[in-house]
Amino acid sequence: MLPGLKIGQAHCPVSRTGVTLLLPDSPVVMACDVRGGGPGTRETDALEPSTLVERVHALALSGGSVFGLEAASELALLMARDGCGLPVAEGVFVPVIPSAILFDLANGGDKSWTRAGGGEAPYRRLAHAAYESRGAALAEGGVGAGFGARAGSRAGGIGIASAALDGGGRVAALVAVNCFGEVEAGEPPLSGPVPMPKLPVAHTLDSGALNGGNTCIGAIATDVPLTRAAAKRLAMMAHDGLARTIRPIHTPFDGDALFAMSLSAETPARGEPLLLAELGTRAADCVANAVRRAVALSNPA
């Protein structure tokens, strides 16, 4: 994706779900912006500029709705055992690992582990496998957190895109596309019917909106040094890439969340506004391209 950042992914064909981990070589400045009405996240409050920890250690993206948050718990344990995190006592480390999940519980996979007498949820096992796979060749389409995703009426998945900045530096986006709305081949129309492909023939908004699952989650990474406030603005601007490709987007049924991270070891005293304006625009471009790649690679002609 970018130098200094490793990706690990694993999925379960039986449960039709998966996990994607973003593992920087060293702690990073990170921020998050949530636009959907039904989010599922962990440790996003720790990313606010007013909080104690300046840099965080990893990011976990997962299917499984609330159950998928277990992936971050397993990753925290694995990284702590590897000596990664905040040193809090002799030989004891606490990694700070924000996380977001998408809803894929109604995609037809075996979810018997959610029922009485069921076995263990797969997310700790998947996080362990994804951690072990870090640094392997990047894969897109129906992999990782996007394995069981549905993008409107079609299969969703993982998409990745990157861009160069005019004055040097790079930005990249990884998005797990599982949207309630339809992914458009071109720019979404400015009028006309609002597509709702995940609603069954007979439905109510309360029950039918969960059919097939919803939510786009992802990350923006750049080698440009950022403050936490600038990273927050970058995450906010990057959401425009979702709006440029998906109709409707940021609905009450989606939990859309994008994270932004700077891989630079530098911490500037303040953000450069003109640079951030270009960086956020390029990030939105990357998100739009990543969304289209996810759907194209998951739905080969």
Order of alpha helices (4+ residues) and beta strands (2+ residues): beta-beta-beta-beta-beta-alpha-beta-beta-beta-alpha-beta-beta-beta-beta-beta-alpha-beta-alpha-alpha-beta-beta-alpha
